[in-house]
Amino acid sequence: MRVCGVIAEYDPFHRGHLYHFSRARELTGADFMVCVLGGAFSQRGEAMLFQTFDRARMALENGFDIAVGMPLSFSCAQANRFARGGVGILHQMNLVSHLSFGCETDRLDWLETAANIMNRPDGGYVMKLREGLATGQSFAKAQGKALLEAMPELPESLISSPNFILGLSYIRELKRLDSPMIPVPVMRSGSYHSLDGGPLASATAVRSMLMNGDEEGAMDACPEPSGLIIRQAVASGRIHPPDGLDRALIASLISDSRKALRRSPEVAEGLEQRIHQMARLVTTRRELISLVKSKRYPYARISRALSHLLTGASDFPEAPEYARLLGFRKRAIPLLSALARTGFPIIDRPARAGWPGLTDDMRAEELWALGAGKPPQSAWRQKVIVVD
């Protein structure tokens, strides 16, 4: 049996995602497709525009057989930890044969070589990395420059490409776990985070169109099943505006939040002190991050730290200890039964489970609802989606 896993956010699921899904299934010959979804807060630290279960339904209605949720401490995290969460879940399922991901290149040999260099760095790579950090570069930028020095055949534009970095993180994690899963990169179409519209618009562009009232443009960029879910969510007010939790965040920061900020793995070298000082000068999250960010601490890292504070995230284990079952197709019931026998917890009733991280996950879902203008009362009892 071939099972292909995909790690994603799908905020929302658009035509580019459908292309990747189709190619992944074609290239792997998968009997089942499994999706690991990020939770209420994104890898960049911001609240998702769409509710977790709406995004899971989009994945299922567009062809996935099972959708599970990644714990908050891994989904709202930098690339290497995000990869540890997603790959760790698929690996511990013990039934997933392939891992597919979109990337700015489908040169698996480049990705494999780069992963080997970074997992077992030599003296030259380490020296170049330290030189970059000494000049105040962010770790990601210094790491990219060191990699380019070790692999001059790489196009320079590739080392800072988000999906290349994430794909590289996936392969590094596969190697670290000595996982039998086979990596399958699929060449991306369109630009990541581009605001260009049209059928191949990015998720960033689709969200921008929706927030600016261009529902028709957003629908053009999404397959029909996603469009129906998006229309329902918009009509019922089940979307989270970018500034939905800004006041709650600032309120959290004007008390002495430094100890809580230090719990975040994103915070080091007194960053919590700077955030605390600047919080009294702003009224929005974006203003705060703009004042605090630097070469060493880019926007996304600060954003994640703020979301860890806001959600009260306190459990950051080394490896994912469970996944939440968000939904499945009826045809996947035999696969679910097989997964149950592997021993890795796939939780369908959070209210009855006792994993520490679940409290963080559910608090994040409740806060998402509050930011969307909805009562934060149903996260613990949300029913698993079942699709025919």
Number of C-alpha atoms within 10 A of each C-alpha: 10 15 21 28 32 24 27 23 26 20 23 27 27 28 21 21 24 16 15 21 22 13 18 24 21 10 14 18 14 18 12 19 23 24 26 26 28 29 30 32 28 25 26 20 22 19 27 25 22 25 23 23 22 23 26 32 26 26 30 26 19 19 18 24 25 29 30 28 29 30 29 30 29 25 29 28 27 20 22 17 21 26 24 25 31 30 28 23 27 28 24 18 20 17 18 23 19 24 26 24 24 26 24 22 17 16 13 16 9 15 23 15 14 22 23 15 16 18 13 10 15 11 9 12 20 15 13 20 22 16 15 20 18 11 11 14 19 17 17 19 18 21 22 21 20 22 23 19 15 19 15 9 9 15 9 14 8 16 21 14 16 15 19 20 19 19 26 26 24 29 25 24 23 22 16 12 13 10 17 13 22 15 21 24 23 21 15 18 16 14 16 17 13 13 16 16 17 15 17 20 27 29 26 17 22 30 23 17 20 18 17 9 11 13 18 11 17 26 22 18 23 26 19 16 17 25 21 13 18 25 14 13 15 15 10 9 13 20 25 23 18 17 16 19 24 16 14 16 20 21 15 17 22 14 10 11 16 19 11 19 26 19 19 23 15 20 19 13 8 10 18 23 17 14 23 21 14 17 23 13 12 13 14 17 20 14 13 22 22 13 15 19 18 14 13 16 19 17 18 20 21 24 24 24 26 28 23 27 22 22 21 18 22 16 17 16 12 12 15 20 18 22 24 22 23 28 24 27 17 14 13 19 13 10 17 16 10 14 18 13 11 12 11 18 19 20 19 18 15 19 14 10 12 9 14 13 19 22 22 20 25 23 20 25 25 21 24 31 23 17 22 23 16 16 13 18 13 13 21 18 13 14 14 19 17 14 15 9
